[in-house]
Amino acid sequence: MMRMPQPIPYQGSKRNIAKQILSVIPSGIDALIEPFAGSAAISIRAAYMNKARRFHLNDLNKPLMDLLYLIINEPAVIASSYEQLWEKQLGREKAFYNEVRSEFNATGRPDLLLYLLARCVKASVRYNSNGEFNQGPDNRRKGRRPSSMRDEIYAVSRLLKGKTTVTSLDFTSTLDDLNPVSDVIYMDPPYQGTSGGRDSRYFSGIRISTLIDFIVELNAQNAMFILSYDGRKGAKTYGEVLPEDLNLVRIEIEAGRSTQSTLLGKQDITYESLYLSPALIEHLDSSSTGIARFTSWKSSYTQLELAFT
Ligand SMILES: C[S@@+](CC[C@H](N)C(=O)[O-])C[C@H]1O[C@@H](n2cnc3c(N)ncnc32)[C@H](O)[C@@H]1O
């Protein structure tokens, strides 16, 4: 069985819980739309599971989307660029990283971003207030070997080429061609508390009120969507719970033990919430095996709250 490829190391990637998220995405849909695609972990897995015929990847971070475009459509080009950068760094890794970072900040070139992500601390994309990438290198590592990076790139290309649209727009502009009957939207906005302000974990923060207006609009269209939003570690919750009148069903999935808790010998498990739209719930309920199927996917989660409103 093929391993799930992921050429773009990206902090905040949903790769480790992609399997659980995919279990609430129905099979046989037309398009899977990701307005906050990041490293596209969910679409990659969905393509692997043959869940959708088409994919739309969008993220405001343009160099990141340019990189995904190249990985999907020009695998040979981006694999060679990575190899050249990787080889060139040998013997002067730290200085080379800094040169690449300056050049990336001047040009936004996607091949440079791939090298930076492979080499930077915790694959964490950080920008300063001028929008410049300012994360430092992880000096203990040289970054994934070119041969292994090439394999990952080609595997993603095989899964997504010929069926994927890549854009770099604000999330509110991504749904012009939505077909609510046959498409599913997966939204993974920047984490609350870490966007905006001093902690610039993501390219740009978004206003919660804008997100809520967007959800109201999606519900008005009877759209099927899933939203990753808040979560908790042990008893500590982060992120605000969404207003009840959006009529979303909230489930929790276990995202594992946080690295910090493991180091401290604590047992704190991280849970992440998924919010499912009423139209999606209806679709899952009425799918071939009916309520039995709904009950079986429900039971695979640790749930704090599962209420039909
Ligand atoms: C939590 S990450 C998504 C991670 C993704 N699910 C993955 O598996 O890699 C959130 C993403 O939202 C993007 N973003 C921030 N503001 C945005 C906006 N206004 N419109 C679209 N994307 C935005 C960030 O660049 C970031 O990549």
The ligand as an SDF file (V2000), in Angstrom:
LIG
                    3D

 27 29  0  0  0  0  0  0  0  0999 V2000
   -4.0560   25.8770    9.7570 C   0  0  0  0  0  0  0  0  0  0  0  0
   -3.3140   26.3510    8.2430 S   0  0  0  0  0  0  0  0  0  0  0  0
   -3.9470   25.1700    7.1170 C   0  0  0  0  0  0  0  0  0  0  0  0
   -3.2070   23.8590    7.2220 C   0  0  0  0  0  0  0  0  0  0  0  0
   -3.6660   22.8010    6.2300 C   0  0  0  0  0  0  0  0  0  0  0  0
   -4.9670   22.2360    6.5740 N   0  0  0  0  0  0  0  0  0  0  0  0
   -2.6410   21.6840    6.1090 C   0  0  0  0  0  0  0  0  0  0  0  0
   -2.9980   20.5190    6.3260 O   0  0  0  0  0  0  0  0  0  0  0  0
   -1.4820   21.9710    5.8350 O   0  0  0  0  0  0  0  0  0  0  0  0
   -4.1730   27.8290    7.8410 C   0  0  0  0  0  0  0  0  0  0  0  0
   -3.8310   28.4400    6.4830 C   0  0  0  0  0  0  0  0  0  0  0  0
   -4.7090   29.5470    6.2150 O   0  0  0  0  0  0  0  0  0  0  0  0
   -3.9970   30.4590    5.3800 C   0  0  0  0  0  0  0  0  0  0  0  0
   -4.7160   31.7530    5.4230 N   0  0  0  0  0  0  0  0  0  0  0  0
   -4.6490   32.7240    6.3680 C   0  0  0  0  0  0  0  0  0  0  0  0
   -5.5040   33.7160    6.0860 N   0  0  0  0  0  0  0  0  0  0  0  0
   -6.1590   33.3790    4.9470 C   0  0  0  0  0  0  0  0  0  0  0  0
   -7.1800   34.0080    4.1600 C   0  0  0  0  0  0  0  0  0  0  0  0
   -7.6910   35.1900    4.5090 N   0  0  0  0  0  0  0  0  0  0  0  0
   -7.6230   33.3780    3.0530 N   0  0  0  0  0  0  0  0  0  0  0  0
   -7.0850   32.1790    2.6930 C   0  0  0  0  0  0  0  0  0  0  0  0
   -6.0990   31.5440    3.3910 N   0  0  0  0  0  0  0  0  0  0  0  0
   -5.6510   32.1300    4.5110 C   0  0  0  0  0  0  0  0  0  0  0  0
   -2.5880   30.4500    5.9680 C   0  0  0  0  0  0  0  0  0  0  0  0
   -1.6410   30.8850    5.0170 O   0  0  0  0  0  0  0  0  0  0  0  0
   -2.4190   28.9860    6.3800 C   0  0  0  0  0  0  0  0  0  0  0  0
   -1.7250   28.2440    5.3980 O   0  0  0  0  0  0  0  0  0  0  0  0
  1  2  1  0
  2  3  1  0
  2 10  1  0
  3  4  1  0
  4  5  1  0
  5  6  1  0
  5  7  1  0
  7  8  2  0
  7  9  1  0
 10 11  1  0
 11 12  1  0
 11 26  1  0
 12 13  1  0
 13 14  1  0
 13 24  1  0
 14 15  1  0
 14 23  1  0
 15 16  2  0
 16 17  1  0
 17 18  1  0
 17 23  2  0
 18 19  1  0
 18 20  2  0
 20 21  1  0
 21 22  2  0
 22 23  1  0
 24 25  1  0
 24 26  1  0
 26 27  1  0
M  CHG  2   2   1   9  -1
M  END
$$$$
